[in-house]
Amino acid sequence: MVKSVYEINEQRRIVFGTLNNEFEDFPVGQRVRIICVGQDHYFFNGNEKGTVTKNTGKYLGIMIKFDKPRHFENGYIQTHFNFEPKDLMRIG
């Protein structure tokens, strides 16, 4: 059976226990692991790590600076991205 990105994300949120995460759980400076495999038409391996640099408390409001920038074939280098609380697991 083929699963959608949404289904995989939901399954990972259950496995990692992030369904009840709130914006308040992620202050600036918090270390995180990105557990989602897709958000806002960007895809992740589900194991990237980074640090919270901004938290607006609104949709996709938690900005993460990646430990390792993401390099795309067209030359773009992505250093940050915004997530929802349930996309993230606190570490450290």
C-alpha positions as CSV (number, residue, x, y, z in Angstrom):
1,M,0.0,0.0,0.0
2,V,1.3,3.4,-1.0
3,K,1.1,6.1,1.7
4,S,0.8,9.8,1.2
5,V,3.2,12.3,2.7
6,Y,0.4,13.4,5.0
7,E,-0.1,9.8,6.2
8,I,3.6,9.3,6.8
9,N,3.8,12.6,8.7
10,E,0.9,11.5,10.9
11,Q,2.4,8.1,11.6
12,R,5.8,9.7,12.5
13,R,4.0,12.2,14.8
14,I,2.4,9.3,16.7
15,V,5.7,7.3,16.9
16,F,7.7,10.4,18.1
17,G,4.9,11.6,20.4
18,T,4.7,15.1,18.9
19,L,0.9,15.4,18.3
20,N,0.3,17.4,21.4
21,N,3.3,19.8,20.9
22,E,2.5,23.5,21.4
23,F,4.3,26.6,20.1
24,E,5.3,27.4,23.7
25,D,7.3,24.2,23.8
26,F,9.8,25.7,21.3
27,P,11.5,28.9,22.6
28,V,14.3,30.5,20.6
29,G,17.5,28.5,21.2
30,Q,15.7,25.1,21.6
31,R,17.5,22.3,19.7
32,V,15.1,20.1,17.6
33,R,14.9,17.2,15.3
34,I,12.6,17.6,12.3
35,I,10.5,14.5,12.2
36,C,8.2,15.3,9.3
37,V,9.0,14.2,5.8
38,G,7.2,17.0,4.0
39,Q,5.9,20.5,4.9
40,D,4.7,23.2,2.5
41,H,5.9,21.5,-0.6
42,Y,9.4,20.9,0.8
43,F,10.6,17.4,1.6
44,F,12.9,16.3,4.4
45,N,14.5,13.0,5.4
46,G,12.8,13.1,8.8
47,N,16.1,13.3,10.7
48,E,17.5,16.8,10.1
49,K,18.4,18.8,13.2
50,G,18.6,22.4,14.0
51,T,17.9,25.3,16.4
52,V,14.8,27.5,16.8
53,T,15.6,31.1,15.7
54,K,12.1,32.5,15.8
55,N,8.7,31.5,17.0
56,T,5.6,33.6,16.1
57,G,3.1,31.3,17.6
58,K,1.2,31.2,14.4
59,Y,0.9,28.7,11.4
60,L,4.3,27.6,10.3
61,G,5.7,30.0,12.8
62,I,8.6,28.1,14.2
63,M,11.7,29.0,12.2
64,I,14.5,26.4,12.4
65,K,18.1,27.1,11.3
66,F,19.5,23.7,10.0
67,D,22.7,22.3,11.5
68,K,23.6,21.4,7.9
69,P,22.3,23.7,5.1
70,R,20.3,21.9,2.4
71,H,21.8,22.2,-1.1
72,F,19.6,22.0,-4.1
73,E,20.5,21.1,-7.7
74,N,19.8,24.6,-8.9
75,G,22.4,26.0,-6.6
76,Y,20.0,27.3,-3.9
77,I,21.3,26.7,-0.3
78,Q,18.5,26.6,2.3
79,T,19.6,27.5,5.8
80,H,16.2,28.0,7.5
81,F,12.6,26.8,7.2
82,N,9.4,27.2,9.2
83,F,7.5,24.4,10.8
84,E,4.5,23.5,13.0
85,P,5.1,22.3,16.5
86,K,4.0,18.7,15.7
87,D,6.7,18.6,13.0
88,L,9.4,18.9,15.6
89,M,10.9,16.9,18.5
90,R,12.9,18.6,21.2
91,I,16.4,17.4,21.7
92,G,19.3,18.2,24.0
